[in-house]
């Protein structure tokens, strides 16, 4: 098992919204690939919502209810993207070579 600083934060939550982590030495394993695919979907969803926001903001006929719905979706997407960014920051830190100690 890996050290806790090498665990991968997965792009979904467990029970009660708690984070889920993956401990594996195989970055090409099933769970790693599943997490990569879900992260790609989450990033794509955020990009699509951002485009939709641009269009919606330019539409003078957008109702307050429509805007609230879009903001709710964007909030969820932002939460997902922050999780992806956090995970990738940890993966980069774990892959950096250690400084030699003298």
N, C-alpha and C positions, 0 to 999 in steps of 0.2 A: 504494500500500500504506500502511496505517496505521502509526503509531508503535507500538513494542512495548507501550507502556502502554495502547493502545487496542485491542489484540487481545482477542477474546472467548474466554474459557476454555470449551471445549465440555464437555458433560456426559458424555463418555466418554473413555476412555484409548486411547492408541495402543499400538504395539508396546512390549513390556516395561513396560507400565503408565505410560508417559510421558504427560504431559498433551498434549492437542490444542488448537490455537487456530484461530480463524477471523479472517481479515482481510477485511472488506468494508465498503463504504459504504452497503449496502442492508440495513437491519434487517428488511425484509420479504422478503428473498430466501429461496430454497429452504433453504439450510443454516441460516440464522437461524431460520426457522420450524421446521425439523426439531429444532434444539436446544431451542427453546421448548417444543415438544411433548414431547420426552424429559424435560425438566426437570419439566413438569407431571405426567407419569407417575411420575417419581421422588418428587415431593412427595406424590402420592396413595398410592403404595406405602408411604412412611414413615408417613403418617396411618393407613393400614389396619393396619400392623404395630404401631403404638402402641396402637390399639384392641384388637388381638389380645393384646398384652401385658397390658393391663388385665384382660381376661377370664381369661387364663392364670394370672395371679398370684392371682386369687380362687378358682381351681380347686384344691382340696386334692389332687385325684387326678393333677395334672400330674407327669409323670415327669422325672427329671433329663435324660434324653435329649431329651425334648420341649423343655425349657427351654433346653438347649444349642443346639438347632436354631433356636429363636426368637432367641436372642441372636446367633447367627451371621448370621441374616437382618437383624436390627436393626443390626449392625455395618456391613454392606454399605449399608444404607439411610442410616445416619449419614454414611458416607463420601460417598455421593451428595449428600446435603443440604449437607454442608460445601462441596462443589464448586459447587453451585448458589449458595450464599451468597457464596462467594468471587467467583464470576462477577458476581453482581448488585452486589456492593460495587464492583467495578472498573467496571462499566457506569455506576453512579451517579457515581462519581468522574470518569469520562471525560465525562459529560454536564453536569457542573457548569460554569457559566461561569467563565472565568479571571478572576482579580483583575487589574484594570488596574494597570499599572506606571507610575509617574510619575518 
